[in-house]
Amino acid sequence: MARRPEHSAPPEIFYNDDEAKKYSSNSRIIEIQVEMAERALELLNLDEDENYLILDIGCGSGLSGSVLEDNDHMWIGIDISKSMLDIAVDREVEGDLVLGDMGQGMPFKPGTFDGAISISALQWLCNADKTSHNPHKRLYKFFSTLFSSLTRTARAVFQFYPENADQIEMVTTQAMKAGFYGGIVVDYPNSTKAKKYFLVLMTGGAAPMPKALGSEEDEKRISYIKKREMTKDCRGKPLKKSRDWILAKKERRRRQGKDTRPDTKYTGRKRSARF
């Protein structure tokens, strides 16, 4: 059985330049990451007609942030790996990026965010990478500061890979201790490959938990994706990655005052497959 990444090295060491490039260029990883980010966004239960400021925790190279951009949300990402954030900068993501350790707390003002998502990051806090690390204390520090940085109607959704039931209990206990309500949603619980764990947390009090996806929910999931894509088309958005899409994205960056590469006749042109 392959060794879990969090058992190999601390995240800031494991995701070095080589690993970050490999992770961010693997088409299968990108596909899975985008799919999980779309599901996390769905579980946030946001008003589709509004635009929100979302915190992306463990944002890496900005793959999940791109999903937020595609849905017209603003976002700020935080990650402990400088190598991952460097790739996000090279990709010219629209979100602002912060280098930080989630176990030391979220460095944001109270009520800053309308929601938060996290893809494949939370399980790293369940390990003690240093003698000074106490997973229970680091989880509580993280959840308590996250709770403060969210509005009182916000949700936070974490896709993560728990190693066992004890880790699930530890994570949920510290989240509830910090003031959150919520619990675990397990999509496709009877599938070895498709099974995914989502921790859905709410700040405004107890509310009905979202329904997990499973064999009887497949049709709804497909319907949801089709409906969202049709809605995008109705808005007249250019096809993703097309020249018009890239030019529009660059123009938004310029309006935000961010460094943006100049437009040329090569902008949006497909590169040759030859090396």
Disulfide bonds with the S-S distance in Angstrom:
none
